[in-house]
Amino acid sequence: MLGASLNKVFDYFKSRWQYSWNYSLWALFIFPLSPLVGAVTIGLVSLITWLKQARKISRRPLNWGFALLSVLLIVSAGFAQDKTTAFLGLFNLLPFFLLFAAHSVLIQTFAQLRQMAWILVIGSMPVIIIGLGQLFLGWSLKFEILWIVLAWTIRPGGNPPGRIASLFLHANTFAAYLAIIFILALGLWLEQWAWGMGHWAWGIEKRQRRDLFNNSPSSPTPRSPLPFIFLTIAVIINFIALIFTNSRNGWAIAIFACLAYALYQGWRILVGGVAAIVSSVLLAAFAPLPVAQIFRRVVPAFFWARLNDDMYPDRPVALMRKTQWEFAWSLAQQHPWTGWGLRSFSDLYKAKMQIPLGHPHNLFLMLSAETGFPSAFLFCGLLAWILITGIQLLQNSKYINTKDRLIFFSYLLAFVGWILLNMVDVTLFDFRLNALSWLILAAICGVVHHCHEQERLASR
């Protein structure tokens, strides 16, 4: 009886949720403001996609890899000292594997990549404005609707004080979110800029032909300048907010993204300029004092003092990332096969160092310590597979239009940025960031698989 009722519910959703992708976009838009509403929507879309595309999902070898990883993680949790906590820790991973598998089927085209990027950039604007108001206008708020359906907590002055955090729990988490959005926004901006330059070049050619032949070619479809203006504002505001998160990780990812885009576009002068600025900041922070003093006359202390920790001179050794990484590596060596269990690092570190710490600020070391080397290596291997196939498609495929290459490159760059972020932090524990990262991976895989299918069909 219960099974028949559930089948009716599933049939109802299958018949009426014909526009799953649109619901996913709305979920992405609302995610920063209401994680619960976004999570429920994304979850339903994933469920419906699984019901409709289960056979296609189950045929993909990459999903077999994540299925094997899921088994290893469950086995690891079974060997944990605190099994309850370890099994609860699985919820930071296993549901997102299912989300990834579903959306890698749902997302297939470059148009979807653009839509997703646009929604993420537009959805970030209210969060950034709230953060700037928090830091500069002293905004504070404690607002809840139906417990966690809509829960906003804004601490005046930021968290930690003086560092913008907006609706996120910590400035570093907000910086990770901004870094990903900044990469996608900059990619969209470059697309709009390229169109503007092409339109300008067409105008020159048109005038030249008119002078020579007294006629003109047919004009391209006119486009509004509003998207370019909006993206310009979005990129600038995002970068400003990223600066005031005071996150070294966020700064590094933003600079890395700018250099990557400049190299991709062939802008050597810009690469040299960015490299000169970065070198000046690094010399001001780490060069011998006589040399550093010269650069500190130009570089604000806000940057160099944050990089070399002069801004926080009394930080305990236990809070240093090097100390955390060494401890995580020692844990991994003690239990190399199954680890100590998910979410075990915090208690073990507190017992050793007498300081509470949620994670070791490195996702891959954390997985090695908590789930063992086999799970960690398989996880890294699956990520490498996604990245390599994406790069190969960008380099070799003849079925990607020139206008689509930049948006796909933006997603690959966001993926690399996510990897770099998780080498010095862990974004796993913020639901919004975790879902966003798996959706980006799903988008890359979905487009790669779709393009490969098109190539196979064309070669027949």
C-alpha positions in Angstrom: 0.0 0.0 0.0 2.8 2.4 1.0 4.8 1.5 -2.1 1.8 2.2 -4.4 1.3 5.6 -2.7 5.0 6.5 -3.2 4.8 5.4 -6.8 1.8 7.8 -7.3 3.8 10.6 -5.7 6.8 9.9 -8.0 4.5 9.7 -11.1 3.0 13.1 -10.1 6.3 14.8 -10.0 7.6 13.1 -13.1 4.5 14.3 -15.1 4.5 17.9 -13.8 8.2 18.8 -13.3 9.1 19.0 -16.9 11.3 22.0 -16.5 13.7 20.6 -13.9 16.5 22.8 -15.1 14.5 26.0 -14.5 13.9 24.8 -10.9 17.6 24.2 -10.5 18.3 27.8 -11.6 15.8 29.2 -9.1 17.4 27.1 -6.4 20.8 28.5 -7.2 19.4 32.0 -7.1 17.8 31.5 -3.7 20.6 29.4 -2.2 22.6 32.3 -0.6 19.5 33.8 1.0 17.7 30.6 2.0 19.9 27.4 2.0 16.9 25.2 3.1 14.6 26.3 0.2 17.5 25.9 -2.2 18.4 22.5 -0.8 14.9 21.1 -1.0 14.5 22.3 -4.6 17.8 20.9 -5.7 17.0 17.7 -3.9 13.7 17.3 -5.7 15.2 18.1 -9.0 17.9 15.5 -8.4 15.3 12.9 -7.4 13.2 13.5 -10.4 16.2 13.3 -12.7 17.2 10.0 -11.1 13.7 8.7 -11.7 13.7 9.7 -15.3 17.4 9.0 -16.2 18.5 6.2 -13.9 19.6 4.0 -16.7 21.7 6.7 -18.3 23.2 7.7 -15.0 24.1 4.1 -14.1 26.0 3.6 -17.4 28.6 6.3 -16.8 31.9 4.9 -15.5 32.6 8.1 -13.5 29.5 7.4 -11.4 30.7 3.8 -10.8 33.8 5.5 -9.3 31.7 7.6 -6.9 29.6 4.5 -6.1 32.8 2.7 -5.1 34.0 5.7 -3.1 30.6 5.7 -1.3 31.2 2.1 -0.3 34.7 2.8 1.0 33.4 5.8 3.0 30.7 3.7 4.6 33.2 1.0 5.5 35.5 3.7 7.0 32.6 5.0 9.1 32.0 1.4 10.3 35.5 1.2 11.7 35.5 4.7 13.3 35.9 5.1 17.1 32.8 7.4 17.1 30.6 5.7 14.6 27.6 7.9 15.1 29.6 11.1 14.3 31.3 9.3 11.4 28.0 8.2 9.8 26.6 11.7 10.3 29.7 13.0 8.5 28.7 11.0 5.4 25.9 13.5 4.8 28.5 16.0 3.7 29.5 13.7 0.9 27.1 10.9 -0.2 24.0 13.1 -1.0 26.2 15.4 -3.1 27.5 12.4 -5.1 23.8 11.8 -6.0 23.3 15.5 -6.8 26.4 15.4 -9.0 25.3 12.3 -10.9 21.8 13.7 -11.6 22.9 17.2 -12.7 25.7 15.8 -14.9 22.8 14.4 -17.0 20.6 17.4 -16.6 23.3 19.9 -17.8 24.4 19.3 -21.4 24.8 22.6 -23.3 27.0 25.7 -23.1 23.8 27.8 -22.9 23.1 26.1 -19.6 26.5 27.0 -18.4 25.9 30.6 -19.2 22.4 30.6 -17.5 23.9 29.0 -14.4 26.7 31.5 -14.3 24.3 34.5 -14.7 22.0 33.2 -12.0 24.9 32.8 -9.6 26.3 36.3 -10.3 22.9 37.9 -10.0 22.1 36.0 -6.8 25.4 37.1 -5.2 24.6 40.8 -5.4 22.2 41.0 -2.5 24.6 39.0 -0.3 27.5 41.3 -1.2 25.5 44.4 -0.5 24.5 43.0 2.9 28.1 42.3 3.6 29.3 45.8 2.7 26.5 47.3 4.9 27.6 45.0 7.7 31.2 46.2 7.5 30.8 49.9 6.7 27.3 50.8 8.0 27.2 48.5 11.1 24.2 46.6 9.8 23.1 43.8 12.2 20.1 41.5 12.0 18.7 38.4 13.6 15.8 37.3 11.5 14.1 33.9 11.2 11.0 32.6 9.5 9.7 29.1 10.4 13.0 28.3 12.2 15.5 27.8 9.3 13.3 28.4 6.2 14.7 31.9 6.1 17.4 32.6 8.8 19.6 35.6 8.5 22.2 36.4 11.1 24.3 39.5 10.4 26.9 40.5 12.9 27.9 44.2 13.0 31.5 44.7 11.9 31.8 41.2 10.4 33.0 37.8 11.7 35.8 37.9 12.8 35.4 41.6 13.7 36.7 43.8 10.8 36.2 41.1 8.2 33.2 41.0 6.0 31.1 37.8 6.3 27.6 38.8 5.2 25.1 35.9 5.7 27.9 33.3 5.9 29.2 32.2 9.3 32.8 33.2 8.7 34.8 35.6 6.5 36.8 32.8 5.0 33.7 30.9 3.9 32.3 34.1 2.3 35.7 34.6 0.6 35.5 31.1 -0.9 32.0 31.8 -2.2 33.1 35.2 -3.6 36.2 33.7 -5.3 34.1 31.2 -7.3 31.5 33.9 -8.2 34.3 36.3 -9.2 35.7 33.7 -11.6 32.4 33.1 -13.3 31.5 36.8 -13.4 34.8 37.7 -14.9 34.3 35.0 -17.6 30.9 36.4 -18.5 32.3 40.0 -18.5 35.0 38.9 -20.9 32.4 37.4 -23.2 30.4 40.6 -23.2 33.6 42.6 -23.8 34.6 40.4 -26.7 31.2 40.9 -28.3 31.6 44.7 -27.8 35.0 44.6 -29.5 33.6 42.5 -32.3 30.7 45.0 -32.8 33.1 47.9 -32.8 35.3 46.2 -35.4 32.2 45.4 -37.5 31.4 49.1 -37.4 34.8 50.1 -38.8 34.5 47.5 -41.6 31.0 48.7 -42.4 32.2 52.3 -42.8 35.1 51.2 -44.9 32.9 49.2 -47.3 30.4 52.1 -47.5 33.2 54.4 -48.6 34.5 51.9 -51.2 31.3 50.5 -52.6 28.6 52.9 -51.3 26.7 50.1 -49.7 26.9 48.2 -46.4 26.6 44.6 -45.2 23.7 43.4 -43.2 24.0 44.5 -39.6 24.4 42.1 -36.7 21.6 41.7 -34.2 21.7 44.7 -31.9 22.4 43.9 -28.2 21.8 46.0 -25.1 24.8 47.3 -23.3 23.1 46.7 -19.9 24.5 43.2 -19.4 28.1 44.5 -19.9 27.4 47.4 -17.5 25.9 45.1 -14.9 28.8 42.6 -15.1 31.3 45.4 -14.8 29.6 46.6 -11.6 29.3 43.0 -10.3 33.0 42.2 -10.9 34.1 45.4 -9.2 31.8 45.0 -6.2 32.8 41.4 -5.9 36.5 42.2 -5.9 36.0 44.9 -3.3 34.1 42.5 -1.1 36.8 39.9 -1.6 39.4 42.4 -0.4 37.6 43.2 2.8 37.1 39.5 3.7 40.8 39.9 4.5 41.2 36.3 3.3 44.6 35.5 1.9 43.1 32.4 0.2 40.5 34.6 -1.5 43.1 37.1 -2.6 45.3 34.4 -4.1 42.5 32.8 -6.0 41.3 36.1 -7.5 44.9 37.0 -8.6 45.3 33.5 -10.0 42.0 33.8 -12.0 43.1 37.2 -13.4 46.4 35.8 -14.6 44.7 32.7 -16.0 42.2 34.8 -18.0 45.0 37.1 -19.2 47.1 34.2 -20.4 44.1 32.6 -22.1 43.3 35.9 -23.9 47.0 36.4 -24.8 47.2 39.8 -22.9 50.9 39.7 -22.1 51.0 43.3 -20.9 48.3 42.6 -18.3 50.1 39.5 -17.2 53.2 41.5 -16.6 51.3 44.2 -14.7 49.6 41.7 -12.4 52.9 39.9 -11.9 54.6 43.2 -11.0 51.9 44.1 -8.4 51.9 40.7 -6.8 55.7 40.7 -6.6 55.7 44.1 -4.9 53.2 42.9 -2.3 55.2 39.7 -1.7 58.4 41.6 -1.4 56.8 44.1 1.1 55.7 41.1 3.1 58.6 38.7 3.0 61.7 40.4 1.7 64.6 41.3 4.1 63.7 44.3 6.1 65.8 46.9 4.1 64.2 45.7 0.9 60.8 45.3 2.4 60.8 48.9 3.7 61.1 50.2 0.2 58.0 48.4 -1.1 56.1 49.1 2.1 56.1 52.8 1.2 53.9 51.9 -1.7 52.0 48.8 -0.7 49.4 49.3 2.0 50.0 47.5 5.3 46.5 46.0 5.0 47.9 43.6 2.4 51.5 42.8 3.4 50.8 42.7 7.2 48.0 40.2 6.5 50.2 38.0 4.4 53.1 37.7 6.9 50.8 37.6 9.9 52.2 40.9 11.3 48.5 41.9 11.6 48.0 39.0 14.1 51.4 38.6 15.8 50.1 36.6 18.8 48.4 33.8 17.0 48.9 30.4 18.8 51.0 27.9 17.1 48.1 25.4 17.2 46.1 27.7 14.9 48.9 27.7 12.3 48.0 25.7 9.2 51.4 24.0 9.2 50.7 22.6 12.7 47.3 21.4 11.6 48.6 19.8 8.5 51.4 18.0 10.3 48.9 16.6 12.9 46.5 15.5 10.1 49.3 13.7 8.3 50.3 11.9 11.5 46.8 10.7 12.0 46.6 9.4 8.4 49.9 7.5 8.9 48.5 5.8 12.1 45.3 4.5 10.5 46.2 4.5 6.7 43.4 2.1 5.5 40.2 3.3 7.1 41.1 6.5 8.9 39.8 7.7 12.3 36.3 8.4 11.0 34.6 11.4 9.5 34.4 14.5 11.8 37.0 12.9 14.2 39.7 15.5 13.6 38.2 18.2 15.8 38.1 16.1 18.9 41.5 14.5 18.4 43.1 17.9 17.8 41.4 19.5 20.8 42.6 16.6 23.0 46.2 17.1 21.7 46.4 20.9 21.5 43.7 22.0 23.9 42.3 24.3 21.2 39.0 23.7 19.4 39.3 23.5 15.7 36.7 22.3 13.2 39.0 20.9 10.5 42.7 20.9 9.4 42.3 23.5 6.6 43.1 21.0 3.9 40.3 18.8 2.5 42.6 16.1 1.1 44.7 15.7 4.3 41.4 15.7 6.2 40.0 12.8 4.1 43.3 10.9 4.4 43.2 11.2 8.2 39.5 10.6 8.6 38.7 8.0 5.9 42.1 6.5 5.0 44.4 6.7 2.0 42.3 4.5 -0.4 39.2 6.7 -0.1 41.3 9.9 -0.3 43.3 8.7 -3.4 40.1 7.5 -5.2 38.5 10.9 -4.5 41.5 12.7 -5.9 41.5 10.4 -8.9 37.9 11.1 -9.7 38.5 14.9 -9.5 41.6 14.5 -11.7 39.5 12.5 -14.2 36.9 15.3 -14.4 39.6 18.0 -14.8 41.6 16.1 -17.4 38.6 15.3 -19.6 37.5 18.9 -19.4 40.9 20.2 -20.5 41.1 17.6 -23.3 37.7 18.7 -24.6 38.7 22.4 -24.5 42.0 21.6 -26.4 41.0 19.0 -28.9 37.3 19.1 -29.7 36.3 20.4 -33.1 32.7 20.7 -32.0 33.0 23.6 -29.6 32.3 27.0 -31.1 34.8 29.8 -30.5 32.2 31.8 -28.6 31.6 28.8 -26.2 35.2 28.1 -25.3 35.5 31.0 -22.9 32.5 30.0 -20.7 33.8 26.4 -20.6 37.2 27.7 -19.6 35.6 29.7 -16.8 34.0 26.6 -15.3 37.4 24.7 -15.5 39.0 27.7 -13.8 36.3 27.7 -11.1 37.0 24.0 -10.6 40.8 24.6 -10.2 40.0 27.5 -7.9 37.9 25.2 -5.8 40.8 22.7 -5.6 43.2 25.4 -4.6 40.8 26.7 -1.9 40.5 23.2 -0.4 44.2 22.8 -0.2 44.3 25.6 2.4 40.7 25.4 3.8 37.7 23.0 3.7 34.5 24.2 2.0 32.7 20.9 2.7 30.9 22.1 5.8 29.0 25.0 4.3 26.0 23.5 2.5 25.9 26.3 -0.1 29.5 26.1 -1.0 29.4 22.3 -1.1 26.4 22.2 -3.4 27.8 24.9 -5.6 31.1 23.0 -6.1 29.4 19.8 -7.0 27.1 21.6 -9.5 30.1 23.1 -11.2 31.7 19.6 -11.5 28.4 18.2 -12.8 28.2 21.0 -15.4 31.7 20.2 -16.7 31.0 16.5 -16.8 27.6 17.0 -18.4 29.0 19.1 -21.2 32.0 16.8 -21.8 29.8 13.8 -22.1 27.3 15.5 -24.4 30.1 16.7 -26.7 31.6 13.3 -26.8 28.2 11.8 -27.8 27.9 14.4 -30.6 31.4 13.6 -31.8 30.6 9.8 -31.9 27.3 10.5 -33.8 29.1 12.8 -36.3 31.9 10.2 -36.9 29.4 7.5 -38.0 
